[in-house]
Every structure is written in structure tokens, then in C-alpha cells.
Amino acid sequence: MSGEIETKLRGPGAYTLARQTMDAMEAHQVWPTAVNFELWAHYVAAPDSALGREIARLLSTGEAFTDTLADELAATYLPKAKLNDQIRDAGDALTKELDAVSRAIETAQKSSEAYGQTLAGASKTLTQHDSVDLKETVSILLEATRRVQRENKALEQRLAESTSQVTKLREHLEQVRRDATTDGLTNLSNRKAFDEELERACADAQAQGQRLTLAVIDIDHFKTFNDTWGHQTGDQVIRYVASVIGRVGAPPRFAARYGGEEFALIFPHESADVAVAVLEEIREEVSSRMLKRRSTNDDLGAITVSAGLAELHGGESAHMLMERADSALYVSKRSGRNRVTSAEAIASAA
């Protein structure tokens, strides 16, 4: 939970905010789970926030607030605190590991210094005295050598254990990063990851003078389909469409679930003409398959998608590019759906 909401829930108005949150959830028939409460507390306390606006948009479309949708919103808008906690835990473990290694190295250094002093003392004794007990001197040196060997062996073992532990921590942090940027339903990148990638890709394209095209794809009549067959079947359809988009949008392209039944594809170094051909391939493949409901084997019919795309212009921001691609998508919707519209073609016609 963000710091601002956390403060409000621990302040004088906490009970009022909690009651308002529960009332809003009940009014929209949302189950009072912990995740839902956190999401709706943000919505009630900060309606102008990114999460608040997204929930308002979903409510305006009549979309049911399912557990799947809640998980997606939490993954998109509330991963930071969880991610920070996990990174902090991993960082604490790494710090402890490095401290242990540092202590082992310090011990080995002290042992080496003591061994050096022992050798120096033995050398001095042998040099200054004609009659020395060689057996005793050799015994002292032998014990000192064995002690150093033990310390070095312990250090080697500790370093090997530390290397293994650091590798595990690195893998854990990488998994945390993937989880925080992956959509749970489709395994595509989520909205947060997409926003970051689009900003980065646009900046790179502008700096290098390279082409870049952005496409947005929407499942046609999805709300009606969802209302007719239920949300589980709706999720099945979303996963199917995502599998097609994910295959065609494999790296260096970037495929993401933008929200609900909407997807986005970034085409680095590719023109609008290339993107149109790819989107037509996606559209035809999606509509060519007659789907069946898994639970009952009922025929669901064919699913279609609409798409809009725009090629990056010089000096154009990521936000402006997204707006033009979105506008092209709406043209596809208004023109009968199941089609691809290019913002560049619209501009040429105008």
C-alpha cells in the first residue's frame, strides 16, 4: 500500500475511509478481499491517481471486477512496495553474506601475518645462534604451516559457499523483476513494463534516427462475449489471443497486455507497412479458429480483433504516438471491426 494511503488509514479519518471503501465495493458487488480493499482504498482516497482513473474507466465500461482483474491491477499499479520489500530482503541477505566473507578474509590475513612473523623469528634464531634445537624450530614452523593451511581451506570453502549464495540471490532478484513486469493471465509484459519500454524505445529511435511503429489491438465485442459465457471463458479467449500476439511479437518486438482485452505491440526499427502485414497475420490467425468452451465443449464461434497503428514521427513523444495509434484503433472499431487501420494511411488520405 502506498505511503499516502497507509498514512490515511492510520490517521483520524481512517475509519471513515475504510467505511467509504467498503461501501463502494459493496455498491459494485466487489468481494472484500485484501487485494480488492487495497485497490479500492486507492480509488476512494485518490480518484485522480493512475489507479483511480483506471478503476473509474473499468467501471464506466461495465467490466466486472473479478479476482483476475484485481490481480492484474495490483501487478500493474501496486508492485512497487512489494518489489522494494523483496529487493530489501535480498539486499540484507547479500550484506550478511559479504560481511561473513569479509570476516573470513580478515581471519586469513591475520593468520598469514602470524605465519610470516613465525618464519621471520625462526630465520632470526637460525642466523644468530650457532647451537639451536632444529627439531623444535621445525616443529614450530610445521604447526604454523598447518594452521595457515586450515585457515586457507576454510576461506576457500566460505568463498565457494558465498559464490553459490550470491548466485541464488541474483536469480531471485531477476525472478522478482520478471514477476513485477509480467501479466499473470497471459505471461506477456504488463502495462507497467510496456509504458517503460515504449518510453525507452521512442527515446532510442529519436536519438538514432531509426524507425519505430506502435500498434494497439483490441478483441471485438469482448464485453458481450464475457457477459454471455462468463469470465473464465473470457480469460480463455484473452489467453488465446495473447498466445498469437506473443508468438508474432517475439523479441526484438515487444508484446504486452495493455489492459483488459487490449494489447500493444512495439516494432523497433520497423515501418508502418511492415507492422500492417504483421497485424493482418494476427487478425487472420485469430479469426480462423473456431473456439470451444473448455468446461462444456460448447462452440464459442470465431473471435475477431481490431488494430490501429502509428509510426513514430521526428520529435514525437511516446504519449503522442500512443494517442495516434489509439485513434487508428477507434477508426477500425467504427468501420466495422475485424480490420487494421494505420494512422499514416489516415493522414495520407486526409
Secondary structure, 3 states (H helix, E strand, C coil): CCHHHHHHHCCCCHHHHHHHHHHHHHHCCCCCCHHHHHHHHHHHHCCCCHHHHHHHHHHHHCCCCCHHHHHHHHHHHCHHHHHHHHHHHHHHHHHHHHHHHHHHHHHHHHHHHHHHHHHHHHHHHHHHCCCCCHHHHHHHHHHHHHHHHHHHHHHHHHHHHHHHHHHHHHHHHHHHHHHHCECCCCCCECHHHHHHHHHHHHHHHHHHCCCEEEEEEEECCHHHHHHHHCHHHHHHHHHHHHHHHHHHCCCCCEEEEEECCEEEEEEECCCHHHHHHHHHHHHHHHHCCEEECCCCCCEEEECCEEEEEEECCCCCCHHHHHHHHHHHHHHHHHCCCCCEEEHHHHHHHC
